[in-house]
């Protein structure tokens, strides 16, 4: 199962996220759930850099991605950065609606 943690501040803004695990929906290379989650999360990190200039502090290994906004994460809490991060959450929730037994999404205040 893929476990996603959306890290929010007290004001509700997203300051990071963590993705761990494999869906095991299908064999390696054919797993559409893993591919979808990877596309959405890595694409969000890349989009933030390309469209807003925000470079997330990220780390990626097999079955793991963590990404955090630089500093305290509040520099652009009301702007494009938050819009892209909230869009990512919507896309992940859309995947979970169809493949819920393969992905778990938790939002936590940190």
Buried (B, 14 or more C-beta within 10 A) or exposed (E): BBEBBBBBBEEEBBBBBBBBBBBEBEEEEEBBBBBBBBEBBBEBBEBBEEEBEBEBEBEBEEEEBBBBBEEEBEEBBEEBBBEBBBEBBEBBBEBBEEBEEBBBBEEEEE
